[in-house]
Amino acid sequence: MGNCCCCRSSADPKTKYGNIHGYPVYKTEINTDVIRAPTTHAPASKLPKPIHPVIQTPVTPTRPKIVVGVYKYEARDSQDLSFDKGDRMEVLDESDQDWLFVEHLITGHKGFIPGNFVAPELSVESEDWFFENISRKEAEKLLLGDESQPRGTFLIRPSEHNPNGYSLSVKDWEVHRGYHVKHYKIKPLDNGGFYISTNKTYESLPELVLAYSKNALGLCHVLSKPCRKPEPTMWDLAPTYRDKWEISRDEIQLLRRLGRGNFGEVFFGKWKNQYEVAVKTLREGTMSTQAFLQEAAIMKKFRHKRLVALYGICSEQEPVYIVQEYMSKGSLLDFLRKDEGKLLEFEDLIYIAFQVASGMEYLESKQLIHRDLAARNVLIGENNIAKICDFGLARVIEDNEYCPKQGSRFPVKWTAPEAIVYGKFSIKSDVWSYGILLMELFTYGQVPYPGMHGREVIELVEQGYRMPKPTSHNLPDEIYQIMLKCWDTIAEARPTFEFLTHYFERFNVTSEVPYREVPD
Ligand code: AMP
């Protein structure tokens, strides 16, 4: 393992300087030698062009980029490489950040690896305790979700407010509060170091972690062990599918029917008999395959941890298959109505509201409109992870029943008035739908506008009617006010998903009364 080109640091004229984007940055001694005109008598044509004395730009060979496995990965096809946690690999081509082309430094094998399973060597991202893309709420969920993790379990994440700072989240326990999470600011020093308390400063985050692992030094508890890291989402089934979305039908095995959706039946299945997938089968004539292929190409590029990953499609025969990431708990709507969902606490509902807003914030930033945001189009996985599905799909559906031209299946109760009346779909009509989704969520899956027909809803909403605050649950007024803002007649006056994400992220659950059904 030690005999690789990355271990040349002693011979290297450069000295480690710091980190940029996680990669070590090296300070290079600038060579200020003056280049002199040659004095040889070589033929003029062979002589280098006369040059004026200049300061030479240092020409240093580019330092090989080494990454280490943060998770174990098993190769899935002939183009990729297996590796273990901690294995070192040299990056040979990083033009596609999702699939790096590397050479394994132990086996010498070359191949593609998923970029989100590795981190640059010696970078903070390669540390077990460093969680790159999580918010405060997600940190709490990860620390508290696994009961086997002891007091003092911790993680460090980039601060959401201070671009150079970090936050330390620690699992704690107190008699009157039980298990909970405490968050500490890690502030940067001008010279590159860090501190939590001004009287103790550290040159690096690992040094800080080491110190607080030996002694609590004023923290609620000594740091005991890094929080368990959930495996990242695979965006493609394998590198073969990184820029191709047609999957061979015989590689897909349909194993169990999950349900019936707007477009056809949905199955739990496996790809190559091994990897779990969800397969949507499209009823014949549901959409033009050509239109869907175009849409799939776009959808495949939208990647966010709150959006269900689209792996590809089988479109060469009917019925067309849409192959997606499998979400073990099914649709949010079904989940809320079943036993497990009914047991969700108020803070779990807030967490789901936050995750959906966060996925929609991503679509908002990419100017993609969902057009059919509803609890039935949000899927739930382990630990109440929520992901939005079917984004962009409503646009290509040719089914008259579904098409936004008033059919029995047109989602009237979820659709903003300007979209129903003028067909004006926008991210702001999605915000309206999000308000309806909030109502579904906080009433554990009640049908919106209970007892009313679509036509009646359209008329009343046009006249300014809005769903009242449900009397059946302890819905805090503050959240009901957010729903009303989402249902503002003036689309532009509705909040942004960015606002909604921050709102639910920061929502202080502890100040709320227990969220239970109000007894009659
Ligand atoms: P849909 O066509 O999206 O309405 O899906 C119909 C049903 O299939 C949903 O209610 C879910 O229970 C299930 N389903 C759809 N997509 C998935 C998925 N990716 N993972 C797990 N279950 C799914």
Residues whose N, C-alpha, C, O or C-beta is under 5 A from the ligand:
A	BS01	AMP	L258 G259 R260 G261 N262 F263 G264 V266 A278 Q324 E325 Y326 M327 G330 S331 R376
